[in-house]
Amino acid sequence: MNCAEGDDWQNEKQGVGRILVKSGSNLWWCTGTLINNTNADQTPYFLTANHCGQSASETDYAAWKFYFD
């Protein structure tokens, strides 16, 4: 369900996701969206704000969980 302004964005809203971010011993929620590249080859890129993982390590990134819909 969405407001009238969102009626034309039904497909796009399926790409919005929530991330359970881990950084060291801390956990918190961030959001982002799937995006395409200029090749339109369906490479799965996820765009989120820099502050969501700024202090995370490679090991932390592997523990992130992504939730859609």
All heavy atoms as TSV, in Angstrom:
chain	resi	resn	atom	element	x	y	z
A	1	MET	N	N	0.849	-1.177	0.000
A	1	MET	CA	C	0.000	0.000	0.000
A	1	MET	C	C	0.888	1.231	0.000
A	1	MET	O	O	1.909	1.266	0.662
A	1	MET	CB	C	-0.887	-0.019	1.233
A	1	MET	CG	C	-1.765	1.157	1.374
A	1	MET	SD	S	-3.362	0.553	1.876
A	1	MET	CE	C	-4.377	1.842	1.336
A	2	ASN	N	N	0.503	2.212	-0.747
A	2	ASN	CA	C	1.241	3.463	-0.787
A	2	ASN	C	C	0.302	4.613	-1.135
A	2	ASN	O	O	-0.840	4.390	-1.507
A	2	ASN	CB	C	2.402	3.402	-1.776
A	2	ASN	CG	C	2.048	2.809	-3.116
A	2	ASN	OD1	O	2.310	1.649	-3.318
A	2	ASN	ND2	N	1.441	3.572	-4.002
A	3	CYS	N	N	0.837	5.812	-1.040
A	3	CYS	CA	C	0.053	6.998	-1.370
A	3	CYS	C	C	-0.107	7.090	-2.889
A	3	CYS	O	O	0.564	6.385	-3.647
A	3	CYS	CB	C	0.732	8.244	-0.827
A	3	CYS	SG	S	2.403	8.492	-1.453
A	4	ALA	N	N	-0.965	7.978	-3.341
A	4	ALA	CA	C	-1.245	8.121	-4.769
A	4	ALA	C	C	0.015	8.450	-5.572
A	4	ALA	O	O	0.172	7.997	-6.703
A	4	ALA	CB	C	-2.306	9.195	-4.989
A	5	GLU	N	N	0.947	9.191	-4.984
A	5	GLU	CA	C	2.184	9.543	-5.684
A	5	GLU	C	C	3.022	8.307	-5.986
A	5	GLU	O	O	3.851	8.308	-6.883
A	5	GLU	CB	C	3.027	10.537	-4.871
A	5	GLU	CG	C	2.454	11.937	-4.827
A	5	GLU	CD	C	1.374	12.100	-3.761
A	5	GLU	OE1	O	1.131	11.158	-2.985
A	5	GLU	OE2	O	0.767	13.182	-3.711
A	6	GLY	N	N	2.836	7.226	-5.246
A	6	GLY	CA	C	3.605	6.008	-5.444
A	6	GLY	C	C	2.981	5.016	-6.402
A	6	GLY	O	O	3.572	3.970	-6.693
A	7	ASP	N	N	1.815	5.330	-6.930
A	7	ASP	CA	C	1.110	4.387	-7.805
A	7	ASP	C	C	1.932	3.957	-9.026
A	7	ASP	O	O	1.842	2.823	-9.463
A	7	ASP	CB	C	-0.219	4.972	-8.274
A	7	ASP	CG	C	-1.267	4.997	-7.165
A	7	ASP	OD1	O	-1.066	4.313	-6.138
A	7	ASP	OD2	O	-2.276	5.700	-7.329
A	8	ASP	N	N	2.728	4.861	-9.573
A	8	ASP	CA	C	3.497	4.551	-10.779
A	8	ASP	C	C	4.870	3.948	-10.477
A	8	ASP	O	O	5.692	3.806	-11.376
A	8	ASP	CB	C	3.683	5.813	-11.626
A	8	ASP	CG	C	2.363	6.315	-12.194
A	8	ASP	OD1	O	1.450	5.483	-12.387
A	8	ASP	OD2	O	2.249	7.532	-12.444
A	9	TRP	N	N	5.153	3.603	-9.222
A	9	TRP	CA	C	6.477	3.106	-8.827
A	9	TRP	C	C	6.415	1.697	-8.242
A	9	TRP	O	O	7.256	1.301	-7.439
A	9	TRP	CB	C	7.095	4.070	-7.810
A	9	TRP	CG	C	7.295	5.431	-8.387
A	9	TRP	CD1	C	6.430	6.487	-8.320
A	9	TRP	CD2	C	8.404	5.882	-9.155
A	9	TRP	NE1	N	6.929	7.563	-8.997
A	9	TRP	CE2	C	8.161	7.209	-9.516
A	9	TRP	CE3	C	9.583	5.276	-9.564
A	9	TRP	CZ2	C	9.055	7.954	-10.266
A	9	TRP	CZ3	C	10.470	6.021	-10.313
A	9	TRP	CH2	C	10.198	7.343	-10.659
A	10	GLN	N	N	5.476	0.887	-8.676
A	10	GLN	CA	C	5.292	-0.450	-8.109
A	10	GLN	C	C	6.473	-1.376	-8.386
A	10	GLN	O	O	6.883	-2.141	-7.512
A	10	GLN	CB	C	3.989	-1.062	-8.605
A	10	GLN	CG	C	2.746	-0.278	-8.208
A	10	GLN	CD	C	2.655	-0.045	-6.707
A	10	GLN	OE1	O	2.626	-0.994	-5.930
A	10	GLN	NE2	N	2.645	1.204	-6.293
A	11	ASN	N	N	7.042	-1.340	-9.581
A	11	ASN	CA	C	8.205	-2.188	-9.889
A	11	ASN	C	C	9.449	-1.729	-9.149
A	11	ASN	O	O	10.193	-2.531	-8.593
A	11	ASN	CB	C	8.481	-2.217	-11.393
A	11	ASN	CG	C	7.423	-2.972	-12.154
A	11	ASN	OD1	O	6.807	-3.888	-11.626
A	11	ASN	ND2	N	7.216	-2.590	-13.397
A	12	GLU	N	N	9.691	-0.424	-9.131
A	12	GLU	CA	C	10.893	0.118	-8.526
A	12	GLU	C	C	10.954	-0.137	-7.019
A	12	GLU	O	O	12.026	-0.373	-6.473
A	12	GLU	CB	C	11.001	1.628	-8.796
A	12	GLU	CG	C	11.284	1.965	-10.238
A	12	GLU	CD	C	10.058	1.964	-11.141
A	12	GLU	OE1	O	8.939	1.605	-10.691
A	12	GLU	OE2	O	10.214	2.324	-12.316
A	13	LYS	N	N	9.818	-0.118	-6.362
A	13	LYS	CA	C	9.832	-0.281	-4.913
A	13	LYS	C	C	10.267	-1.683	-4.496
A	13	LYS	O	O	10.690	-1.886	-3.364
A	13	LYS	CB	C	8.490	0.091	-4.287
A	13	LYS	CG	C	7.380	-0.930	-4.466
A	13	LYS	CD	C	6.123	-0.433	-3.778
A	13	LYS	CE	C	5.019	-1.463	-3.790
A	13	LYS	NZ	N	3.809	-0.954	-3.153
A	14	GLN	N	N	10.223	-2.645	-5.419
A	14	GLN	CA	C	10.665	-3.999	-5.105
A	14	GLN	C	C	12.176	-4.071	-4.888
A	14	GLN	O	O	12.683	-5.026	-4.313
A	14	GLN	CB	C	10.255	-4.959	-6.220
A	14	GLN	CG	C	8.761	-5.036	-6.449
A	14	GLN	CD	C	7.996	-5.460	-5.206
A	14	GLN	OE1	O	8.371	-6.411	-4.540
A	14	GLN	NE2	N	6.932	-4.747	-4.910
A	15	GLY	N	N	12.925	-3.064	-5.351
A	15	GLY	CA	C	14.380	-3.048	-5.203
A	15	GLY	C	C	14.862	-2.426	-3.913
A	15	GLY	O	O	16.051	-2.463	-3.605
A	16	VAL	N	N	13.978	-1.858	-3.127
A	16	VAL	CA	C	14.365	-1.226	-1.862
A	16	VAL	C	C	14.551	-2.294	-0.798
A	16	VAL	O	O	13.738	-3.214	-0.678
A	16	VAL	CB	C	13.305	-0.196	-1.415
A	16	VAL	CG1	C	13.658	0.393	-0.056
A	16	VAL	CG2	C	13.181	0.908	-2.460
A	17	GLY	N	N	15.635	-2.192	-0.062
A	17	GLY	CA	C	15.909	-3.196	0.951
A	17	GLY	C	C	16.403	-2.599	2.254
A	17	GLY	O	O	16.818	-1.442	2.308
A	18	ARG	N	N	16.365	-3.420	3.273
A	18	ARG	CA	C	16.852	-3.063	4.605
A	18	ARG	C	C	18.075	-3.932	4.873
A	18	ARG	O	O	18.092	-5.112	4.521
A	18	ARG	CB	C	15.745	-3.319	5.614
A	18	ARG	CG	C	16.096	-3.006	7.035
A	18	ARG	CD	C	14.884	-3.072	7.925
A	18	ARG	NE	N	14.432	-4.446	8.104
A	18	ARG	CZ	C	13.672	-4.855	9.097
A	18	ARG	NH1	N	13.240	-3.994	9.993
A	18	ARG	NH2	N	13.305	-6.103	9.198
A	19	ILE	N	N	19.100	-3.367	5.476
A	19	ILE	CA	C	20.334	-4.091	5.757
A	19	ILE	C	C	20.551	-4.125	7.262
A	19	ILE	O	O	20.500	-3.092	7.927
A	19	ILE	CB	C	21.565	-3.390	5.162
A	19	ILE	CG1	C	21.309	-2.873	3.767
A	19	ILE	CG2	C	22.786	-4.296	5.223
A	19	ILE	CD1	C	22.297	-1.823	3.330
A	20	LEU	N	N	20.833	-5.314	7.787
A	20	LEU	CA	C	21.308	-5.423	9.158
A	20	LEU	C	C	22.823	-5.293	9.067
A	20	LEU	O	O	23.517	-6.193	8.583
A	20	LEU	CB	C	20.905	-6.745	9.800
A	20	LEU	CG	C	21.356	-6.931	11.247
A	20	LEU	CD1	C	20.831	-5.817	12.148
A	20	LEU	CD2	C	20.914	-8.282	11.772
A	21	VAL	N	N	23.324	-4.142	9.460
A	21	VAL	CA	C	24.735	-3.788	9.329
A	21	VAL	C	C	25.497	-4.230	10.572
A	21	VAL	O	O	25.048	-3.988	11.690
A	21	VAL	CB	C	24.887	-2.261	9.142
A	21	VAL	CG1	C	26.341	-1.855	9.124
A	21	VAL	CG2	C	24.181	-1.814	7.878
A	22	LYS	N	N	26.651	-4.856	10.367
A	22	LYS	CA	C	27.541	-5.219	11.461
A	22	LYS	C	C	28.835	-4.454	11.284
A	22	LYS	O	O	29.396	-4.397	10.197
A	22	LYS	CB	C	27.836	-6.717	11.443
A	22	LYS	CG	C	28.790	-7.164	12.540
A	22	LYS	CD	C	29.119	-8.633	12.407
A	22	LYS	CE	C	30.016	-9.132	13.513
A	22	LYS	NZ	N	31.266	-8.399	13.673
A	23	SER	N	N	29.301	-3.841	12.349
A	23	SER	CA	C	30.589	-3.165	12.364
A	23	SER	C	C	31.209	-3.410	13.725
A	23	SER	O	O	30.753	-2.845	14.731
A	23	SER	CB	C	30.424	-1.669	12.099
A	23	SER	OG	O	31.686	-1.034	12.064
A	24	GLY	N	N	32.200	-4.304	13.784
A	24	GLY	CA	C	32.757	-4.703	15.065
A	24	GLY	C	C	31.696	-5.436	15.862
A	24	GLY	O	O	31.077	-6.371	15.376
A	25	SER	N	N	31.444	-4.974	17.075
A	25	SER	CA	C	30.418	-5.609	17.911
A	25	SER	C	C	29.074	-4.883	17.822
A	25	SER	O	O	28.137	-5.224	18.535
A	25	SER	CB	C	30.880	-5.657	19.367
A	25	SER	OG	O	31.084	-4.345	19.849
A	26	ASN	N	N	28.969	-3.903	16.955
A	26	ASN	CA	C	27.750	-3.107	16.817
A	26	ASN	C	C	26.888	-3.610	15.660
A	26	ASN	O	O	27.398	-4.021	14.622
A	26	ASN	CB	C	28.089	-1.641	16.575
A	26	ASN	CG	C	28.855	-1.041	17.716
A	26	ASN	OD1	O	28.506	-1.223	18.869
A	26	ASN	ND2	N	29.932	-0.332	17.398
A	27	LEU	N	N	25.571	-3.541	15.847
A	27	LEU	CA	C	24.590	-3.859	14.813
A	27	LEU	C	C	23.599	-2.707	14.711
A	27	LEU	O	O	23.217	-2.127	15.717
A	27	LEU	CB	C	23.816	-5.136	15.161
A	27	LEU	CG	C	24.605	-6.432	15.245
A	27	LEU	CD1	C	23.729	-7.540	15.823
A	27	LEU	CD2	C	25.114	-6.832	13.872
A	28	TRP	N	N	23.184	-2.376	13.497
A	28	TRP	CA	C	22.134	-1.372	13.304
A	28	TRP	C	C	21.516	-1.579	11.923
A	28	TRP	O	O	21.996	-2.367	11.130
A	28	TRP	CB	C	22.653	0.056	13.482
A	28	TRP	CG	C	23.638	0.511	12.453
A	28	TRP	CD1	C	23.366	1.119	11.270
A	28	TRP	CD2	C	25.053	0.386	12.508
A	28	TRP	NE1	N	24.515	1.380	10.582
A	28	TRP	CE2	C	25.576	0.947	11.332
A	28	TRP	CE3	C	25.951	-0.130	13.429
A	28	TRP	CZ2	C	26.927	0.993	11.051
A	28	TRP	CZ3	C	27.302	-0.079	13.147
A	28	TRP	CH2	C	27.776	0.479	11.983
A	29	TRP	N	N	20.426	-0.868	11.660
A	29	TRP	CA	C	19.713	-0.967	10.381
A	29	TRP	C	C	20.077	0.190	9.465
A	29	TRP	O	O	20.210	1.326	9.908
A	29	TRP	CB	C	18.209	-0.954	10.597
A	29	TRP	CG	C	17.684	-2.158	11.294
A	29	TRP	CD1	C	17.274	-2.229	12.588
A	29	TRP	CD2	C	17.512	-3.461	10.750
A	29	TRP	NE1	N	16.853	-3.505	12.879
A	29	TRP	CE2	C	16.994	-4.282	11.765
A	29	TRP	CE3	C	17.757	-4.031	9.501
A	29	TRP	CZ2	C	16.703	-5.632	11.566
A	29	TRP	CZ3	C	17.467	-5.367	9.308
A	29	TRP	CH2	C	16.944	-6.154	10.325
A	30	CYS	N	N	20.210	-0.098	8.199
A	30	CYS	CA	C	20.328	0.905	7.142
A	30	CYS	C	C	19.420	0.469	5.994
A	30	CYS	O	O	18.920	-0.655	5.995
A	30	CYS	CB	C	21.770	1.007	6.639
A	30	CYS	SG	S	22.770	2.213	7.504
A	31	THR	N	N	19.247	1.330	5.027
A	31	THR	CA	C	18.436	1.005	3.852
A	31	THR	C	C	19.222	1.305	2.589
A	31	THR	O	O	20.257	1.972	2.620
A	31	THR	CB	C	17.125	1.815	3.817
A	31	THR	OG1	O	17.458	3.203	3.783
A	31	THR	CG2	C	16.251	1.513	5.008
A	32	GLY	N	N	18.736	0.812	1.484
A	32	GLY	CA	C	19.339	1.072	0.193
A	32	GLY	C	C	18.455	0.516	-0.899
A	32	GLY	O	O	17.322	0.112	-0.654
A	33	THR	N	N	18.998	0.470	-2.113
A	33	THR	CA	C	18.218	-0.012	-3.245
A	33	THR	C	C	19.106	-0.707	-4.259
A	33	THR	O	O	20.285	-0.382	-4.391
A	33	THR	CB	C	17.449	1.137	-3.920
A	33	THR	OG1	O	16.550	0.604	-4.881
A	33	THR	CG2	C	18.372	2.141	-4.578
A	34	LEU	N	N	18.551	-1.681	-4.942
A	34	LEU	CA	C	19.245	-2.312	-6.051
A	34	LEU	C	C	19.310	-1.322	-7.201
A	34	LEU	O	O	18.357	-0.571	-7.437
A	34	LEU	CB	C	18.493	-3.566	-6.509
A	34	LEU	CG	C	18.514	-4.741	-5.553
A	34	LEU	CD1	C	17.488	-5.787	-5.994
A	34	LEU	CD2	C	19.897	-5.353	-5.494
A	35	ILE	N	N	20.436	-1.309	-7.904
A	35	ILE	CA	C	20.572	-0.435	-9.070
A	35	ILE	C	C	21.162	-1.238	-10.227
A	35	ILE	O	O	21.777	-2.283	-10.029
A	35	ILE	CB	C	21.439	0.805	-8.788
A	35	ILE	CG1	C	22.846	0.401	-8.363
A	35	ILE	CG2	C	20.789	1.688	-7.740
A	35	ILE	CD1	C	23.816	1.566	-8.313
A	36	ASN	N	N	20.976	-0.756	-11.418
A	36	ASN	CA	C	21.538	-1.374	-12.611
A	36	ASN	C	C	22.792	-0.603	-13.007
A	36	ASN	O	O	23.072	0.467	-12.475
A	36	ASN	CB	C	20.504	-1.345	-13.739
A	36	ASN	CG	C	20.703	-2.466	-14.732
A	36	ASN	OD1	O	21.770	-3.068	-14.828
A	36	ASN	ND2	N	19.667	-2.737	-15.500
A	37	ASN	N	N	23.568	-1.143	-13.931
A	37	ASN	CA	C	24.720	-0.415	-14.460
A	37	ASN	C	C	24.424	0.005	-15.897
A	37	ASN	O	O	23.365	-0.289	-16.432
A	37	ASN	CB	C	25.989	-1.268	-14.363
A	37	ASN	CG	C	25.892	-2.573	-15.106
A	37	ASN	OD1	O	25.104	-2.727	-16.035
A	37	ASN	ND2	N	26.687	-3.543	-14.698
A	38	THR	N	N	25.372	0.683	-16.528
A	38	THR	CA	C	25.124	1.182	-17.881
A	38	THR	C	C	25.064	0.066	-18.912
A	38	THR	O	O	24.546	0.275	-20.005
A	38	THR	CB	C	26.194	2.208	-18.298
A	38	THR	OG1	O	27.490	1.601	-18.175
A	38	THR	CG2	C	26.114	3.451	-17.423
A	39	ASN	N	N	25.579	-1.132	-18.576
A	39	ASN	CA	C	25.461	-2.270	-19.486
A	39	ASN	C	C	24.092	-2.926	-19.399
A	39	ASN	O	O	23.747	-3.752	-20.242
A	39	ASN	CB	C	26.522	-3.337	-19.172
A	39	ASN	CG	C	27.909	-2.871	-19.511
A	39	ASN	OD1	O	28.100	-2.086	-20.428
A	39	ASN	ND2	N	28.889	-3.362	-18.768
A	40	ALA	N	N	23.328	-2.598	-18.363
A	40	ALA	CA	C	22.006	-3.197	-18.131
A	40	ALA	C	C	22.083	-4.719	-18.184
A	40	ALA	O	O	21.211	-5.378	-18.741
A	40	ALA	CB	C	20.978	-2.656	-19.114
A	41	ASP	N	N	23.139	-5.297	-17.575
A	41	ASP	CA	C	23.353	-6.742	-17.620
A	41	ASP	C	C	22.931	-7.451	-16.331
A	41	ASP	O	O	23.280	-8.599	-16.110
A	41	ASP	CB	C	24.809	-7.060	-17.934
A	41	ASP	CG	C	25.774	-6.496	-16.900
A	41	ASP	OD1	O	25.324	-5.967	-15.861
A	41	ASP	OD2	O	26.997	-6.596	-17.124
A	42	GLN	N	N	22.194	-6.755	-15.494
A	42	GLN	CA	C	21.646	-7.297	-14.252
A	42	GLN	C	C	22.718	-7.679	-13.227
A	42	GLN	O	O	22.503	-8.545	-12.390
A	42	GLN	CB	C	20.714	-8.464	-14.540
A	42	GLN	CG	C	19.538	-8.046	-15.376
A	42	GLN	CD	C	18.583	-9.182	-15.670
A	42	GLN	OE1	O	18.807	-10.333	-15.340
A	42	GLN	NE2	N	17.468	-8.842	-16.299
A	43	THR	N	N	23.880	-7.036	-13.284
A	43	THR	CA	C	24.875	-7.196	-12.218
A	43	THR	C	C	24.259	-6.647	-10.945
A	43	THR	O	O	23.739	-5.531	-10.950
A	43	THR	CB	C	26.170	-6.438	-12.560
A	43	THR	OG1	O	26.688	-6.957	-13.781
A	43	THR	CG2	C	27.190	-6.575	-11.458
A	44	PRO	N	N	24.260	-7.406	-9.854
A	44	PRO	CA	C	23.533	-6.974	-8.640
A	44	PRO	C	C	24.306	-5.961	-7.789
A	44	PRO	O	O	25.084	-6.327	-6.914
A	44	PRO	CB	C	23.325	-8.283	-7.877
A	44	PRO	CG	C	24.488	-9.120	-8.285
A	44	PRO	CD	C	24.801	-8.744	-9.706
A	45	TYR	N	N	24.098	-4.691	-8.047
A	45	TYR	CA	C	24.675	-3.628	-7.232
A	45	TYR	C	C	23.624	-3.132	-6.248
A	45	TYR	O	O	22.450	-3.030	-6.587
A	45	TYR	CB	C	25.142	-2.453	-8.096
A	45	TYR	CG	C	26.318	-2.775	-8.973
A	45	TYR	CD1	C	26.175	-2.878	-10.347
A	45	TYR	CD2	C	27.585	-2.979	-8.422
A	45	TYR	CE1	C	27.252	-3.164	-11.165
A	45	TYR	CE2	C	28.671	-3.276	-9.233
A	45	TYR	CZ	C	28.492	-3.360	-10.599
A	45	TYR	OH	O	29.555	-3.646	-11.393
A	46	PHE	N	N	24.068	-2.815	-5.034
A	46	PHE	CA	C	23.168	-2.298	-4.002
A	46	PHE	C	C	23.730	-0.972	-3.532
A	46	PHE	O	O	24.862	-0.905	-3.048
A	46	PHE	CB	C	23.074	-3.287	-2.832
A	46	PHE	CG	C	21.963	-2.985	-1.876
A	46	PHE	CD1	C	20.674	-3.428	-2.116
A	46	PHE	CD2	C	22.203	-2.251	-0.725
A	46	PHE	CE1	C	19.638	-3.148	-1.236
A	46	PHE	CE2	C	21.179	-1.969	0.161
A	46	PHE	CZ	C	19.897	-2.416	-0.093
A	47	LEU	N	N	22.971	0.094	-3.692
A	47	LEU	CA	C	23.403	1.439	-3.331
A	47	LEU	C	C	22.860	1.801	-1.954
A	47	LEU	O	O	21.657	1.681	-1.699
A	47	LEU	CB	C	22.888	2.445	-4.366
A	47	LEU	CG	C	23.245	3.902	-4.137
A	47	LEU	CD1	C	24.750	4.113	-4.271
A	47	LEU	CD2	C	22.494	4.785	-5.122
A	48	THR	N	N	23.751	2.215	-1.067
A	48	THR	CA	C	23.358	2.661	0.262
A	48	THR	C	C	24.239	3.844	0.648
A	48	THR	O	O	25.195	4.178	-0.061
A	48	THR	CB	C	23.467	1.506	1.291
A	48	THR	OG1	O	22.867	1.914	2.510
A	48	THR	CG2	C	24.905	1.088	1.531
A	49	ALA	N	N	23.956	4.480	1.757
A	49	ALA	CA	C	24.723	5.640	2.200
A	49	ALA	C	C	26.089	5.215	2.731
A	49	ALA	O	O	26.246	4.137	3.313
A	49	ALA	CB	C	23.954	6.382	3.293
A	50	ASN	N	N	27.084	6.050	2.544
A	50	ASN	CA	C	28.438	5.772	2.997
A	50	ASN	C	C	28.503	5.529	4.506
A	50	ASN	O	O	29.252	4.671	4.969
A	50	ASN	CB	C	29.370	6.925	2.606
A	50	ASN	CG	C	30.815	6.616	2.939
A	50	ASN	OD1	O	31.326	5.563	2.575
A	50	ASN	ND2	N	31.469	7.524	3.622
A	51	HIS	N	N	27.687	6.246	5.277
A	51	HIS	CA	C	27.758	6.091	6.732
A	51	HIS	C	C	27.267	4.719	7.202
A	51	HIS	O	O	27.520	4.332	8.330
A	51	HIS	CB	C	26.980	7.207	7.449
A	51	HIS	CG	C	25.499	7.166	7.215
A	51	HIS	ND1	N	24.880	7.955	6.276
A	51	HIS	CD2	C	24.527	6.421	7.788
A	51	HIS	CE1	C	23.587	7.703	6.277
A	51	HIS	NE2	N	23.337	6.770	7.192
A	52	CYS	N	N	26.612	3.967	6.341
A	52	CYS	CA	C	26.119	2.640	6.740
A	52	CYS	C	C	27.251	1.654	6.991
A	52	CYS	O	O	27.125	0.778	7.821
A	52	CYS	CB	C	25.185	2.076	5.679
A	52	CYS	SG	S	23.603	2.938	5.609
A	53	GLY	N	N	28.344	1.766	6.280
A	53	GLY	CA	C	29.418	0.804	6.456
A	53	GLY	C	C	30.790	1.413	6.555
A	53	GLY	O	O	31.802	0.743	6.349
A	54	GLN	N	N	30.839	2.672	6.891
A	54	GLN	CA	C	32.094	3.411	6.878
A	54	GLN	C	C	33.190	2.771	7.732
A	54	GLN	O	O	34.345	2.767	7.338
A	54	GLN	CB	C	31.829	4.844	7.339
A	54	GLN	CG	C	32.935	5.798	7.046
A	54	GLN	CD	C	32.479	7.229	7.243
A	54	GLN	OE1	O	31.437	7.492	7.814
A	54	GLN	NE2	N	33.260	8.162	6.771
A	55	SER	N	N	32.839	2.198	8.869
A	55	SER	CA	C	33.858	1.629	9.755
A	55	SER	C	C	33.856	0.096	9.747
A	55	SER	O	O	34.541	-0.526	10.547
A	55	SER	CB	C	33.641	2.139	11.181
A	55	SER	OG	O	32.359	1.762	11.650
A	56	ALA	N	N	33.106	-0.516	8.826
A	56	ALA	CA	C	33.020	-1.977	8.766
A	56	ALA	C	C	34.263	-2.568	8.094
A	56	ALA	O	O	34.845	-1.962	7.197
A	56	ALA	CB	C	31.768	-2.403	8.014
A	57	SER	N	N	34.632	-3.765	8.519
A	57	SER	CA	C	35.751	-4.484	7.913
A	57	SER	C	C	35.212	-5.440	6.846
A	57	SER	O	O	33.995	-5.635	6.723
A	57	SER	CB	C	36.498	-5.278	8.982
A	57	SER	OG	O	35.680	-6.339	9.449
A	58	GLU	N	N	36.108	-6.075	6.104
A	58	GLU	CA	C	35.690	-7.071	5.112
A	58	GLU	C	C	34.932	-8.211	5.793
A	58	GLU	O	O	33.945	-8.711	5.264
A	58	GLU	CB	C	36.900	-7.616	4.362
A	58	GLU	CG	C	37.560	-6.601	3.450
A	58	GLU	CD	C	36.672	-6.165	2.297
A	58	GLU	OE1	O	35.956	-7.020	1.723
A	58	GLU	OE2	O	36.688	-4.968	1.967
A	59	THR	N	N	35.376	-8.616	6.975
A	59	THR	CA	C	34.689	-9.665	7.729
A	59	THR	C	C	33.295	-9.211	8.140
A	59	THR	O	O	32.334	-9.986	8.067
A	59	THR	CB	C	35.507	-10.057	8.974
A	59	THR	OG1	O	36.799	-10.473	8.552
A	59	THR	CG2	C	34.837	-11.168	9.753
A	60	ASP	N	N	33.176	-7.946	8.553
A	60	ASP	CA	C	31.862	-7.396	8.902
A	60	ASP	C	C	30.923	-7.415	7.696
A	60	ASP	O	O	29.758	-7.802	7.810
A	60	ASP	CB	C	31.990	-5.953	9.402
A	60	ASP	CG	C	32.679	-5.839	10.738
A	60	ASP	OD1	O	32.651	-6.808	11.527
A	60	ASP	OD2	O	33.260	-4.759	11.002
A	61	TYR	N	N	31.423	-6.999	6.533
A	61	TYR	CA	C	30.586	-6.974	5.328
A	61	TYR	C	C	30.006	-8.346	5.028
A	61	TYR	O	O	28.860	-8.468	4.602
A	61	TYR	CB	C	31.371	-6.498	4.105
A	61	TYR	CG	C	31.765	-5.042	4.119
A	61	TYR	CD1	C	33.013	-4.636	3.664
A	61	TYR	CD2	C	30.887	-4.062	4.572
A	61	TYR	CE1	C	33.376	-3.310	3.655
A	61	TYR	CE2	C	31.247	-2.719	4.572
A	61	TYR	CZ	C	32.500	-2.351	4.108
A	61	TYR	OH	O	32.855	-1.037	4.105
A	62	ALA	N	N	30.774	-9.393	5.256
A	62	ALA	CA	C	30.307	-10.750	4.978
A	62	ALA	C	C	29.151	-11.154	5.896
A	62	ALA	O	O	28.401	-12.073	5.571
A	62	ALA	CB	C	31.460	-11.735	5.128
A	63	ALA	N	N	28.980	-10.446	7.017
A	63	ALA	CA	C	27.913	-10.770	7.974
A	63	ALA	C	C	26.661	-9.924	7.766
A	63	ALA	O	O	25.653	-10.140	8.441
A	63	ALA	CB	C	28.425	-10.592	9.406
A	64	TRP	N	N	26.702	-8.962	6.859
A	64	TRP	CA	C	25.527	-8.119	6.605
A	64	TRP	C	C	24.401	-8.993	6.059
A	64	TRP	O	O	24.608	-9.895	5.267
A	64	TRP	CB	C	25.855	-7.022	5.615
A	64	TRP	CG	C	26.715	-5.919	6.157
A	64	TRP	CD1	C	27.528	-5.967	7.251
A	64	TRP	CD2	C	26.852	-4.625	5.607
A	64	TRP	NE1	N	28.170	-4.768	7.414
A	64	TRP	CE2	C	27.779	-3.929	6.408
A	64	TRP	CE3	C	26.307	-3.980	4.513
A	64	TRP	CZ2	C	28.142	-2.615	6.160
A	64	TRP	CZ3	C	26.683	-2.672	4.253
A	64	TRP	CH2	C	27.580	-2.001	5.073
A	65	LYS	N	N	23.173	-8.674	6.475
A	65	LYS	CA	C	21.987	-9.386	5.996
A	65	LYS	C	C	21.063	-8.401	5.297
A	65	LYS	O	O	20.791	-7.317	5.828
A	65	LYS	CB	C	21.268	-10.074	7.151
A	65	LYS	CG	C	22.111	-11.168	7.766
A	65	LYS	CD	C	21.362	-11.912	8.819
A	65	LYS	CE	C	22.262	-12.997	9.384
A	65	LYS	NZ	N	21.613	-13.747	10.428
A	66	PHE	N	N	20.582	-8.794	4.145
A	66	PHE	CA	C	19.726	-7.946	3.318
A	66	PHE	C	C	18.316	-8.509	3.297
A	66	PHE	O	O	18.123	-9.705	3.092
A	66	PHE	CB	C	20.274	-7.866	1.893
A	66	PHE	CG	C	21.590	-7.167	1.799
A	66	PHE	CD1	C	22.776	-7.802	2.171
A	66	PHE	CD2	C	21.665	-5.856	1.356
A	66	PHE	CE1	C	23.996	-7.160	2.089
A	66	PHE	CE2	C	22.879	-5.198	1.270
A	66	PHE	CZ	C	24.050	-5.850	1.639
A	67	TYR	N	N	17.336	-7.635	3.508
A	67	TYR	CA	C	15.921	-8.032	3.560
A	67	TYR	C	C	15.143	-7.197	2.545
A	67	TYR	O	O	15.286	-5.983	2.497
A	67	TYR	CB	C	15.339	-7.795	4.951
A	67	TYR	CG	C	16.017	-8.592	6.042
A	67	TYR	CD1	C	17.134	-8.108	6.689
A	67	TYR	CD2	C	15.517	-9.835	6.407
A	67	TYR	CE1	C	17.769	-8.846	7.692
A	67	TYR	CE2	C	16.123	-10.573	7.425
A	67	TYR	CZ	C	17.250	-10.067	8.044
A	67	TYR	OH	O	17.870	-10.798	9.030
A	68	PHE	N	N	14.320	-7.884	1.755
A	68	PHE	CA	C	13.483	-7.218	0.761
A	68	PHE	C	C	12.017	-7.550	1.014
A	68	PHE	O	O	11.706	-8.631	1.507
A	68	PHE	CB	C	13.879	-7.670	-0.654
A	68	PHE	CG	C	15.244	-7.205	-1.051
A	68	PHE	CD1	C	16.350	-7.993	-0.800
A	68	PHE	CD2	C	15.422	-5.989	-1.673
A	68	PHE	CE1	C	17.617	-7.584	-1.159
A	68	PHE	CE2	C	16.690	-5.556	-2.049
A	68	PHE	CZ	C	17.780	-6.368	-1.777
A	69	ASP	N	N	11.158	-6.633	0.623
A	69	ASP	CA	C	9.711	-6.781	0.700
A	69	ASP	C	C	9.262	-7.047	2.118
A	69	ASP	O	O	8.622	-7.980	2.482
A	69	ASP	CB	C	9.231	-7.866	-0.256
A	69	ASP	CG	C	7.744	-7.760	-0.535
A	69	ASP	OD1	O	7.118	-6.733	-0.208
A	69	ASP	OD2	O	7.209	-8.714	-1.094
